[in-house]
Amino acid sequence: MENISYEQSEGFEITEKQAELLGDLHFRKIDISDEIFVIDRNGYIGSSTKREIEYAKEKGKAIRYYSKGEIPSTCNMLEMSAQMD
């Protein structure tokens, strides 16, 4: 089986089957979530994230976006999320 580069892991090589399993895992995480939080740094959303957003929409999940360029620290993200409620 041919190896491919998984876009989110900076060149870490995985097989096509492993990429498929990771995609399935992300969908299962969406299934058990109330909402998803998309960080679209500088407005960029990759193809796998687009699929996950569409899946979340199909499942009726709430979707929130962070688009301000700089990714905040975990503490700031939690504060920001609380302010959005």
N, C-alpha and C positions, 0 to 999 in steps of 0.2 A: 504494500500500500504506500502511496506517495505521501510524503510529509508536506504540510502547508504551514504557513506562518500565521499564527493567531494574532490578529491586529492589536489586541489590548495588552499583549504580554511582551512587547518590544522584541520581536524576532524569535521568541521561544518556539521551537518547532514541535508541532503535534500532528497526529494523523487526522485524516478527514473524519474518521469515526469518532475520535476524541473531540473534535470540533462539534460534531453533531450531538454528542452526549452533553457537552457544556451548554449548547443551545437549549437542549431539553431541560437541563437543570435550571436555567434561567427562567424558562416558562413555568416550571413547577414552583419556583420561588414567587413568581407573580401570582400563581393560583392561590397561594396561602397568605398573600399580602392584602392589605386594605387599599393600598395605593402604591404608586411608584414615584420616585424622585429622580428626574433626569437632569444630569449636569451636562449642559451643552456648551462647553467652554468655547467662547468666542463664536457662538452660533453653530458650531459643528456637531452634527449627529451622524454617527456611522451607520452602515447598513444593518448590522446586527441590532443596534439600539433601535433603529426604525422598526424592525420586525417586532421587537419586544414592546414598543409603544403601541403598535397595531394590535398585538395580542392582548395587551392590557385593555385597550379600548373595547375589543370584542368581548372581553370578560366583565366589562362594566366597572373597571377599577378607576379610581381617581388618579390623575396624572398631574404632577407639579414639575415645574422647570426652574432651573437656576441658570441664568444666562449673562452674568455680569463680568465674565472674563476670568478674573482670579477665582480660584477655587478656595473657599474658606476652610479654616481648620474644622475639625469635628465639632468642637464646642460651638463655634460660630454657626455651623450648619444647623445644630440643634436649636439654637436661639432663633435663627432665621425661620426654621420650620414652625416653631411655636408662634412666631409673629404672624405667619400666614394663616393660622387657624381662625 
